[in-house]
Amino acid sequence: MSLDALRSALPDYAKDLKLNLGSVIGNSDLPAQQLWGAVLATAIASRSPIVLRELEPEAKENLSPEAYTAAKAAAAVMAMNNVFYRTRHLLSDQEYGTLRAGLRMNVIGNPGVDKVDFELWSFAVSAINGCGMCLDSHEQVLRKAGVEREVVQEAFKIAAVIQAVATTLDAEATLSE
């Protein structure tokens, strides 16, 4: 399966997802590295074996080896950070915010690709994982780097559509068992 095959696998009731999948990936104005890094990182973050299995080969084909590894690293480090910072933010005891995190996240400082690309992928993963603190932090870094709001929105549109496709296809797979 590929992007087209994923679209074909979606049931008729998810026609909007078919159209959105084609537009946010197939007709994106993002540079290929930003687009496919966001696709790969969000496919990983969606936790859907179906979506990851089908989108990973196309992502790998469109990314340099460094960008491929960095997109996977963004998904990995944000899986940790999103839980940690979301929890810290949700706790009513604000003292947790004053404590040292004590977690390794060196890849954020040296991702092996352009920092803006890595930040965009981290932002997209944070959208799937629902961490407002991380979303704000990465959005601010992107905006300070001169990234337009439309580009930032493209990242969370990709995240939204990938997550919706994952949810739908995984549900259909479970229901057909």
N, C-alpha and C positions, 0 to 999 in steps of 0.2 A: 504494500500500500504506500501511497505517497499523499501529498496534499489533496490531489484529486480523488484518490481512493478514500481518504478520510471523509471528504465531502459526500461521496457516494454512499458511504456506510451510515451516514446520519439518516434517521427515520424521517418520514414525511412531515411529522409534527414539528420537526426542528429545521424547517426550511430556512428560517431566518439565520440560523447558525451556519448553514451551508453557504448562504450569501455572504455573511459576515466573515467567514473563514477565507473565502475567496478574496474579499476586499482588503482585509487587514494584512494578509500575507501576500496574496497574489498581486495586489495593486498598491502596495505600500510605496511611499516616497522615501522611506528610510534607506540609507546606504545598506548594501547587502550585509555587511558585517554587523551593523546594529540590528537589522531585522532578524537575521538568522540566529544571532546570539540571544536575542530576546525570545525567539521561538524555542530554541533549545532549552534555555534556562527555565522558561515557564512550562514547557512540556515536562521537565523534571519535577518542577514544583507542583504540578497538577497531580502527581502521584499516580498517573494513569499509565499502566503498561501498554495499553493499546496506542494511546497518543504518542508516547515516547518512542515506541518501536517504529511507528510510521513516520514521524517527523525527524527523527535523529539522522537517518541517512542523508536526507536532503539538506539538513543543517550542516552536517559534516562536509558535504560536497561544496557548500557555499562559504565555509569558514576556513581560515588558515588554521594549521594545527594549534597555534598559540591562542587564537580566538576560540576555537572549539574547547580547549582546556579551560580557558578563562570563563566561558559561559557556564561550564559545569561547576567551576569553582564558585561563581556567583550564586548558583543554586544551592550549593553546599553550605557556604558560609552564612547565607541569608536564612537557610532552614534553622540554623542555630540562633542567629541574631534576632530573627523575627519572634521566636518564642521567648527569648530572654528579655528583649526590650518591650515587647507587648505585655508580658507579665509584669515587668517593673512599672510600666505605665498604668496598668489596670489595678494594681494594688493600692488600697487607700492609704497605706503607710508610706508617705513620701520619703522617709529615711532611706528606703532601698535605692532611691535615685542618687544618694550621696556616696554609696558604697562603690568601691572599685569593682569593675566587671570581672576582671581576672580571667578572661577568655581570650584565646589566641584568635586573631583575625588579620594576620599579616598580609594575606592576599589582597585585602582592600587597598593597602598602601602600595603594593607592587603586583598588580594583576597580570602583567605580561602583555597587556594590550593598552590602547589609549584609555585613559582614566574615564573619559566621558562615556565610552562604550560600556565599561564595566559598571559604572554608576547607573546607567540606563537599564542594564540587565538586573542589577540589584534592586532597583526601583520596581521593575516589572514583577520580580519574584515577591517582593514585599506586598504588592497589590494582591497577589493570590493568597499570601499568608495573612493578610489583614493586619499588618502592623503599622498603625498610624505614626508612631514615632520614627520608624525607619522610612516610611513614605515621605514624611516631612524632611528628614535629614537628607535623603538622596535627591529629592526634588530641589532643595535649596542649593546643593552642590551643583546640580545640573544647570539651574538657572544662573548661578554665579559664573559658570563656565560659558555662558552665552547661549545655552540651549533654549530654543523657543518653546513656549507652552504647547504648541501643536505637536512637537516632537515628543515631549513628555507624555502627552495624551495618547499618542500612537503606541507608546509602551504599555500603558494600562488598557488600551483597547485590545492589544494582542493578548495580554494576560486574561482579560475578561472572556474573550472568545475561546482561547485555548482551554481555560477552566470549564467553560460551559460545554464545549465539545467533549472534554474528558468526562464530565459528570454524566452527560447524555449517553455516550458510548459505553461507559462502564455500567450504567444502569441497564441498558439494553442487553449487554452481555450477561449480566447477573439474572435478568428476567428470562432469558432464553435458556438458562441451564436446566 
